[in-house]
């Protein structure tokens, strides 16, 4: 068992937190395997606070996700897992008549939630469904996307808006054991191209899935951990929840440095062990041109970003670089950034 030290000398990301919310893909696991240090770090957190899990992946049920996490060494029940299908079905209930037929594009995780809410699942546009709900599953193909397009286009043939279309999420990519693969966003985009309109979206970066989690766990001071800026961190910021970007999934140092003002996390971590370590606060020079984090210093001079002190040449160097670039208000494309800051750490 990994030993993670505690300290009271400085603030850690978990200080004052009552509910820790974690994304799954790229944070806890990649494919079937746990990401190094994640399980031990989350188990340690669970000793003093509630830990919940939020996933945009719509292909599995909450119970199957909980079973997977339990196999990895976490103590997780289905109620601890908040899925994008659960949030999507809440939106569906606001848009479609109770008990109506719904065309489902997706796998078991979505089908179960649609049926649990009392709707009838169909896979054919010929059944004239009251709505279309779409989520990721590895076996979703052209025929499934075509049925969604037929249902949406046919319902709008008389010049109306057409039936509701709800997407569980629009992640462009998903990390799997073999690498990065297309996500639900690419499949939604294909339907969008065919029908000329966009769906309502339930998952990150929209607020619905975060609201579901906050209400379920009765969180007063939540912290959310994600691995991508465009869904996880943007969504947490929209929901008013402090966030952690951990560099074990999709987004790495280069993306963190370039993060726009709406997609910046409160904490940057190399891995989840650092949840339990003191988190140093950036110290700026009087003219705000230099940021120092625990001995690592980065400054902006003209259009050049310069490393003036390496510190331990680890995550603190990236934290200092992000601090000074973000504080400058200047877009990353207008700056000359040394390649060494982009290195995975």
C-alpha positions in Angstrom: 0.0 0.0 0.0 1.3 3.4 -1.0 2.0 5.6 2.1 0.8 9.2 1.6 2.0 11.6 4.2 -0.3 14.2 5.9 0.8 17.7 6.9 -0.7 20.6 8.7 2.1 23.1 7.7 0.4 24.3 4.6 -2.9 24.2 2.8 -3.6 21.1 0.6 -6.2 21.0 -2.1 -8.5 19.0 0.2 -8.5 21.4 3.1 -12.1 22.4 3.9 -13.6 20.0 1.4 -16.6 17.9 2.4 -17.2 16.2 -0.9 -14.6 15.2 -3.4 -15.9 14.6 -6.9 -13.7 12.8 -9.4 -14.0 12.3 -13.2 -13.1 8.7 -14.2 -11.5 8.4 -17.6 -8.0 9.9 -17.4 -8.3 10.5 -13.6 -9.0 7.1 -12.0 -8.4 4.8 -14.9 -7.5 4.5 -18.6 -9.4 1.6 -20.1 -9.6 -1.2 -17.6 -6.4 -0.3 -15.6 -6.1 2.1 -12.7 -3.9 5.2 -13.2 -0.9 5.0 -10.9 -1.4 6.4 -7.4 -5.1 7.3 -8.0 -6.7 4.5 -6.0 -4.6 5.0 -2.9 -5.0 8.7 -3.0 -8.8 8.5 -3.3 -9.0 5.9 -0.6 -7.1 8.2 1.7 -9.4 11.1 0.9 -12.4 8.8 1.6 -11.3 8.5 5.2 -12.3 12.1 6.0 -14.9 13.0 3.3 -17.5 11.7 0.9 -16.0 10.8 -2.5 -18.3 10.7 -5.6 -17.5 9.9 -9.2 -18.8 11.8 -12.2 -18.5 10.5 -15.7 -19.6 11.6 -19.2 -19.1 8.1 -20.5 -22.6 6.9 -21.3 -21.8 3.3 -22.3 -22.1 1.7 -18.8 -24.5 1.7 -16.0 -23.7 3.3 -12.6 -23.6 -0.3 -11.1 -21.1 -1.5 -13.7 -18.9 1.6 -13.1 -19.1 1.0 -9.3 -18.2 -2.7 -9.9 -15.1 -1.7 -12.0 -14.0 0.8 -9.4 -14.4 -1.8 -6.6 -12.3 -4.2 -8.6 -9.6 -1.5 -8.8 -9.6 -1.3 -5.0 -12.0 1.6 -4.2 -15.1 1.2 -2.0 -17.9 2.4 -4.3 -21.6 1.8 -4.5 -23.8 2.6 -7.5 -25.2 5.6 -5.7 -21.7 7.1 -5.6 -21.6 7.3 -9.4 -23.2 10.2 -11.3 -23.4 9.5 -15.0 -24.2 11.7 -18.0 -27.2 9.4 -18.9 -28.7 10.2 -15.5 -28.4 13.9 -16.1 -29.6 13.5 -19.7 -32.8 11.6 -18.6 -33.6 14.4 -16.2 -33.5 16.8 -19.2 -35.5 14.3 -21.3 -38.3 14.2 -18.6 -38.7 18.0 -19.1 -38.9 17.7 -22.9 -40.9 14.5 -23.6 -44.3 13.2 -22.4 -44.1 10.6 -19.6 -44.1 7.1 -20.9 -43.5 8.0 -24.5 -41.2 6.2 -27.0 -37.7 7.5 -27.1 -35.2 6.7 -29.9 -32.0 5.8 -28.1 -28.6 5.9 -29.7 -26.1 4.4 -27.3 -25.5 1.4 -25.0 -26.7 -0.2 -21.8 -25.8 2.7 -19.6 -28.3 5.0 -21.5 -30.9 2.4 -22.1 -31.2 1.5 -18.4 -31.6 5.1 -17.3 -34.3 5.8 -20.0 -36.3 2.7 -19.0 -35.8 3.5 -15.3 -37.5 6.8 -15.9 -40.6 5.1 -17.4 -39.9 5.7 -21.1 -40.1 3.1 -23.9 -36.9 2.5 -25.8 -37.0 2.2 -29.6 -34.2 2.0 -32.1 -36.2 2.9 -35.2 -37.3 6.3 -36.5 -40.3 4.5 -38.0 -41.8 4.3 -34.5 -42.2 8.1 -34.6 -40.4 8.7 -31.2 -41.2 11.6 -29.0 -37.5 12.5 -28.7 -34.0 11.3 -29.5 -31.4 10.7 -26.8 -27.8 10.0 -27.8 -24.8 8.7 -25.9 -21.5 6.9 -26.5 -21.1 3.2 -26.9 -18.3 1.4 -28.7 -20.6 -0.3 -31.1 -22.5 2.8 -32.2 -22.3 3.0 -36.0 -23.7 4.6 -39.1 -27.0 2.8 -38.9 -27.7 4.1 -35.4 -26.7 7.7 -36.4 -28.9 7.4 -39.5 -32.0 6.5 -37.4 -31.4 9.5 -35.2 -31.1 11.8 -38.3 -34.3 10.2 -39.9 -36.3 10.8 -36.7 -35.1 14.4 -36.2 -35.5 15.4 -39.9 -38.9 13.7 -40.3 -40.3 15.3 -37.3 -39.3 18.7 -38.6 -40.6 18.1 -42.1 -43.7 20.2 -41.6 -41.6 23.2 -40.9 -41.7 22.9 -37.1 -38.7 22.7 -34.7 -38.9 18.9 -34.6 -38.7 16.5 -31.6 -36.3 17.1 -28.8 -32.7 15.9 -29.2 -30.6 15.4 -26.1 -27.0 14.3 -25.9 -25.4 12.8 -22.8 -22.2 14.7 -23.6 -20.0 16.1 -26.4 -16.5 15.0 -25.5 -14.5 14.9 -28.7 -12.2 12.2 -27.5 -12.1 9.5 -24.9 -8.9 7.9 -23.4 -8.8 4.1 -23.6 -6.2 1.5 -23.0 -4.7 1.8 -26.4 -4.7 5.6 -26.6 -7.1 8.4 -27.5 -10.2 7.5 -29.4 -13.2 9.5 -30.8 -15.8 10.3 -28.2 -19.5 11.1 -28.3 -18.9 14.6 -29.6 -17.7 13.2 -32.9 -20.9 11.1 -33.2 -23.1 14.0 -32.2 -21.3 16.1 -34.8 -22.2 13.5 -37.5 -25.9 13.8 -36.7 -25.6 17.6 -36.4 -24.3 17.7 -39.9 -27.2 15.7 -41.2 -30.0 17.6 -39.4 -28.6 21.1 -39.1 -29.3 21.7 -35.4 -27.6 21.1 -32.1 -28.8 19.0 -29.2 -29.4 19.9 -25.5 -26.4 18.6 -23.7 -26.5 17.1 -20.1 -22.9 16.2 -19.4 -19.8 18.2 -18.8 -19.2 21.1 -19.5 -22.9 21.8 -19.0 -24.1 22.4 -15.4 -26.8 19.7 -15.2 -24.4 16.8 -14.3 -22.7 18.9 -11.6 -26.1 19.9 -10.1 -27.1 16.3 -10.0 -23.9 15.5 -8.0 -24.1 18.4 -5.6 -27.8 17.6 -4.8 -27.2 13.9 -4.4 -24.2 14.2 -2.1 -25.6 17.4 -0.3 -22.2 19.0 -0.9 -21.4 22.3 0.8 -17.7 22.7 -0.2 -17.1 20.4 -3.1 -13.9 19.9 -5.1 -13.9 18.4 -8.6 -11.0 16.6 -10.2 -10.8 16.3 -14.0 -8.2 15.7 -16.7 -9.5 18.0 -19.5 -10.1 21.7 -19.6 -12.8 21.9 -22.2 -15.3 19.7 -20.3 -14.2 19.0 -16.8 -12.7 22.3 -15.7 -15.0 24.5 -17.8 -18.0 22.7 -16.4 -16.8 22.9 -12.8 -16.2 26.7 -13.3 -19.7 27.1 -14.7 -21.1 25.3 -11.8 -19.1 27.3 -9.3 -17.1 24.4 -8.0 -13.3 24.7 -7.4 -11.4 22.3 -9.6 -8.2 20.3 -10.0 -6.6 19.5 -13.3 -4.6 16.3 -13.0 -2.1 15.7 -15.9 -2.8 11.9 -16.2 -5.3 12.1 -19.0 -6.1 14.2 -22.0 -4.7 17.6 -21.3 -1.1 18.1 -20.4 1.2 21.0 -19.7 0.8 22.7 -23.1 -2.9 22.8 -22.8 -2.7 24.1 -19.2 -0.5 27.0 -20.2 -2.9 27.9 -23.0 -6.1 27.6 -20.9 -8.5 30.5 -21.4 -10.0 32.4 -18.5 -13.1 30.2 -18.3 -11.2 26.9 -18.3 -8.5 27.4 -15.6 -8.4 25.2 -12.6 -7.6 26.3 -9.0 -5.1 23.4 -8.7 -2.6 21.7 -11.0 -1.4 18.2 -10.1 0.9 15.7 -11.7 -0.9 12.9 -10.1 -3.4 12.4 -7.3 -0.8 11.9 -4.6 -0.5 15.7 -4.6 -4.1 16.1 -3.3 -2.6 15.4 0.1 0.5 17.5 -0.2 1.0 21.2 0.6 -0.1 23.4 -2.3 2.2 26.4 -2.6 0.7 29.8 -3.6 2.3 31.7 -6.4 4.2 34.8 -5.3 4.4 37.6 -7.9 7.0 40.4 -8.3 5.8 43.9 -7.8 5.3 44.4 -11.5 3.5 41.1 -11.9 6.0 40.0 -14.5 7.4 37.1 -12.5 5.7 34.3 -10.6 7.5 32.1 -8.1 6.2 28.8 -6.8 8.3 27.0 -4.1 11.6 28.0 -5.7 10.5 27.8 -9.4 10.3 31.1 -11.1 9.0 32.1 -14.5 8.8 35.6 -15.9 7.5 37.4 -19.0 9.9 39.9 -20.6 8.5 41.4 -23.8 7.1 38.5 -25.8 9.3 35.9 -24.1 8.4 33.6 -21.3 11.6 32.8 -19.4 12.5 30.3 -16.8 14.6 32.1 -14.2 14.7 29.4 -11.6 13.9 25.7 -12.0 13.1 24.9 -8.4 12.7 21.1 -8.3 12.0 21.2 -12.1 8.7 19.5 -11.4 5.1 20.5 -11.2 5.9 23.8 -9.5 7.7 25.1 -12.6 4.5 24.5 -14.6 2.4 26.1 -11.8 4.6 29.2 -11.9 4.4 29.4 -15.7 0.7 29.1 -15.7 0.4 31.7 -12.9 2.4 34.4 -14.7 0.8 33.7 -18.2 -2.7 33.6 -16.9 -2.2 36.8 -14.8 -0.8 38.6 -17.8 -4.1 38.4 -19.7 -2.1 37.7 -22.9 -3.0 34.9 -25.2 -0.5 32.1 -25.4 -0.1 32.5 -29.2 1.4 36.0 -28.6 4.2 34.6 -26.4 7.4 32.7 -27.0 7.2 29.8 -24.6 10.2 27.5 -24.0 9.6 24.0 -25.0 10.8 22.7 -21.7 7.6 24.0 -20.0 5.6 21.7 -22.3 7.3 18.5 -21.2 5.1 16.0 -19.4 5.9 15.9 -15.7 
